[in-house]
Amino acid sequence: MATLNDILEEKKDNIEMMFDEKQRTIKTSQDRKENSIIEAAVRRDAALFTSVEDGLKTNEELKIKHNYWLTYFKEMYYGK
């Protein structure tokens, strides 16, 4: 039969495990949020820089310029 100390120790272990899992979940959520913010900044800046280019007439030219700026800002923000 389990003693009171055994029961309390088991509950303490369970609480510590739950706390550790919660910390991992929080860290994962923070990482996702930070990545989302960076990705939004990359897309925003690429769109902004694409829109200020003069003389672009066709959609194809805009796509090429936009892809250029996306790559540029991904390298800048992510360091890739």
Short mmCIF file of the C-alpha atoms (twelve columns), coordinates in Angstrom:
data_MODEL
# 
_entry.id   MODEL 
# 
loop_
_atom_site.group_PDB 
_atom_site.id 
_atom_site.type_symbol 
_atom_site.label_atom_id 
_atom_site.label_alt_id 
_atom_site.label_comp_id 
_atom_site.label_asym_id 
_atom_site.label_seq_id 
_atom_site.Cartn_x 
_atom_site.Cartn_y 
_atom_site.Cartn_z 
_atom_site.pdbx_PDB_model_num 
ATOM 1  C CA . MET A 1  0.000  0.000  0.000   1 
ATOM 2  C CA . ALA A 2  1.323  3.424  -0.950  1 
ATOM 3  C CA . THR A 3  2.136  5.809  1.805   1 
ATOM 4  C CA . LEU A 4  1.106  9.445  1.871   1 
ATOM 5  C CA . ASN A 5  4.665  10.480 1.004   1 
ATOM 6  C CA . ASP A 6  4.641  8.156  -2.032  1 
ATOM 7  C CA . ILE A 7  1.369  9.651  -3.244  1 
ATOM 8  C CA . LEU A 8  2.623  13.208 -2.734  1 
ATOM 9  C CA . GLU A 9  5.898  12.432 -4.515  1 
ATOM 10 C CA . GLU A 10 4.009  10.933 -7.464  1 
ATOM 11 C CA . LYS A 11 1.752  14.013 -7.684  1 
ATOM 12 C CA . LYS A 12 4.815  16.263 -7.489  1 
ATOM 13 C CA . ASP A 13 6.432  14.341 -10.364 1 
ATOM 14 C CA . ASN A 14 3.250  14.627 -12.425 1 
ATOM 15 C CA . ILE A 15 3.045  18.371 -11.785 1 
ATOM 16 C CA . GLU A 16 6.696  18.804 -12.807 1 
ATOM 17 C CA . MET A 17 6.069  16.850 -16.007 1 
ATOM 18 C CA . MET A 18 3.029  18.991 -16.786 1 
ATOM 19 C CA . PHE A 19 5.046  22.150 -16.106 1 
ATOM 20 C CA . ASP A 20 7.861  20.974 -18.393 1 
ATOM 21 C CA . GLU A 21 5.382  20.185 -21.179 1 
ATOM 22 C CA . LYS A 22 3.731  23.592 -20.751 1 
ATOM 23 C CA . GLN A 23 7.140  25.298 -21.013 1 
ATOM 24 C CA . ARG A 24 7.859  23.407 -24.268 1 
ATOM 25 C CA . THR A 25 4.458  24.411 -25.634 1 
ATOM 26 C CA . ILE A 26 5.037  28.062 -24.749 1 
ATOM 27 C CA . LYS A 27 8.486  28.010 -26.383 1 
ATOM 28 C CA . THR A 28 7.064  26.442 -29.546 1 
ATOM 29 C CA . SER A 29 4.305  29.052 -29.682 1 
ATOM 30 C CA . GLN A 30 6.799  31.878 -29.215 1 
ATOM 31 C CA . ASP A 31 9.004  30.512 -31.992 1 
ATOM 32 C CA . ARG A 32 6.035  30.241 -34.356 1 
ATOM 33 C CA . LYS A 33 4.915  33.767 -33.516 1 
ATOM 34 C CA . GLU A 34 8.407  35.174 -34.097 1 
ATOM 35 C CA . ASN A 35 8.665  33.305 -37.411 1 
ATOM 36 C CA . SER A 36 5.260  34.628 -38.465 1 
ATOM 37 C CA . ILE A 37 6.300  38.190 -37.667 1 
ATOM 38 C CA . ILE A 38 9.527  37.813 -39.647 1 
ATOM 39 C CA . GLU A 39 7.703  36.221 -42.589 1 
ATOM 40 C CA . ALA A 40 5.164  39.063 -42.595 1 
ATOM 41 C CA . ALA A 41 7.996  41.607 -42.588 1 
ATOM 42 C CA . VAL A 42 9.692  39.833 -45.501 1 
ATOM 43 C CA . ARG A 43 6.496  39.853 -47.557 1 
ATOM 44 C CA . ARG A 44 5.655  43.448 -46.603 1 
ATOM 45 C CA . ASP A 45 9.081  44.757 -47.504 1 
ATOM 46 C CA . ALA A 46 9.226  42.788 -50.755 1 
ATOM 47 C CA . ALA A 47 5.821  44.162 -51.784 1 
ATOM 48 C CA . LEU A 48 6.841  47.690 -50.826 1 
ATOM 49 C CA . PHE A 49 10.101 47.588 -52.757 1 
ATOM 50 C CA . THR A 50 8.394  45.995 -55.765 1 
ATOM 51 C CA . SER A 51 5.762  48.732 -55.833 1 
ATOM 52 C CA . VAL A 52 8.276  51.603 -55.928 1 
ATOM 53 C CA . GLU A 53 10.091 50.308 -59.011 1 
ATOM 54 C CA . ASP A 54 9.412  52.522 -62.007 1 
ATOM 55 C CA . GLY A 55 8.761  51.258 -65.485 1 
ATOM 56 C CA . LEU A 56 7.445  47.789 -64.632 1 
ATOM 57 C CA . LYS A 57 4.557  47.098 -66.922 1 
ATOM 58 C CA . THR A 58 3.744  43.412 -67.140 1 
ATOM 59 C CA . ASN A 59 2.720  40.980 -64.452 1 
ATOM 60 C CA . GLU A 60 5.699  38.829 -65.368 1 
ATOM 61 C CA . GLU A 61 8.096  41.696 -64.692 1 
ATOM 62 C CA . LEU A 62 6.381  42.352 -61.350 1 
ATOM 63 C CA . LYS A 63 6.625  38.673 -60.386 1 
ATOM 64 C CA . ILE A 64 10.327 38.601 -61.212 1 
ATOM 65 C CA . LYS A 65 11.008 41.761 -59.192 1 
ATOM 66 C CA . HIS A 66 8.834  40.548 -56.313 1 
ATOM 67 C CA . ASN A 67 10.684 37.216 -56.198 1 
ATOM 68 C CA . TYR A 68 13.972 39.100 -56.212 1 
ATOM 69 C CA . TRP A 69 12.915 41.217 -53.224 1 
ATOM 70 C CA . LEU A 70 11.485 38.192 -51.392 1 
ATOM 71 C CA . THR A 71 14.824 36.426 -51.709 1 
ATOM 72 C CA . TYR A 72 16.701 39.544 -50.691 1 
ATOM 73 C CA . PHE A 73 14.673 40.125 -47.525 1 
ATOM 74 C CA . LYS A 74 14.629 36.432 -46.566 1 
ATOM 75 C CA . GLU A 75 18.409 36.474 -46.665 1 
ATOM 76 C CA . MET A 76 18.475 39.714 -44.723 1 
ATOM 77 C CA . TYR A 77 16.003 38.694 -41.984 1 
ATOM 78 C CA . TYR A 78 16.792 34.987 -41.733 1 
ATOM 79 C CA . GLY A 79 20.479 35.215 -42.550 1 
ATOM 80 C CA . LYS A 80 20.222 32.440 -45.137 1 
# 
